[in-house]
């Protein structure tokens, strides 16, 4: 008996909705996980959706791949050669040798600019409230650290978008890219201004208000960036 071949479009129809079976693909195999309580409604752990090739996602799962052996294989996933990503041989070898380089670099690095920008805003506010000079110094150091890590986070973000999303535009990615450039520009402006006017927070004039607004905007921007990044990893469920 010939085994059934599923195109990506056919696989997408078995998403567990409207009484449909729950199929997923892994390593070229199409597996029926309808019987699993963890795939009820075609959604697993409020993150993974049925009807898709989850080869890369399952590699990062906390459980072993043997759990898939409990469920029947119903076919194979037909690959479209024209849609396959042609990676340089050196990059293919590197990803096979270190699988974490496929998805992990950006999520690891992005936390640094987020934390440093939040800390910059927090310590700046503490200084304005207490006039303790140590808070102002710490805020400046955090601003510099955030300025250092932001371009690294941007580069790893572009890498992840190109490698895992085929560089296809979507709303969260578009917002993150544009806002990242704004964030970086404001960081440069605030850092340069702070160097030129070291006592900008101590003169308590109009420039202090503008500088403080810039610093607080940095915290707001990284919050928005984190939100849309989380939407890519944990999409909001729609009723």
Secondary structure, DSSP 8 states (H G I E B T S, - for coil): ----EE-HHHHHT-BS-TT--BEEEETTEEEE-TT-GGGGGGEETTTEESSSB-HHHHHTSSS-GGGGGGS-EEEEE---GGGS----HHHHHHHHH-THHHHHHHHHHHHHHHHHHHHHHHHHHHHHHH--HHHHHHHHHHHHHHHHHHHHHHHHHHHHHHHHSTT---HHHHHHHHHHHHHHHHHHHHHHHHHHSTTTTTS-SHHHHHHHHHHHHHHHHHHHHHHHHHHHHS-----
